[in-house]
Amino acid sequence: MNGLIKALAEGHVRLTFTSLSSGREIKDVYTLQGVNLPQNPQSDKLILRHVESNCYEDIEKNTIKGWSKIP
């Protein structure tokens, strides 16, 4: 998880995760750039900024299936 948080802090990351509300798989781009909330390592959630909508979203760590940095 530390590698993911570092990648999010450095730029844009394509995340694949399962939505808790709909149960569907989501693939979208997120970042921690511009997020002024410290990430709590003990929390089950990450608070991220959705790049396209510029809105904050909380994502359960255990629903993340994969991620990749966007160059």
Beta strands, then each sheet from edge to edge (+ up, - down):
strand 1: 13-18
strand 2: 25-31
strand 3: 45-50
strand 4: 55-60
strand 5: 64-69
sheet 1: 4+ 3- 2+ 1- 5+
end
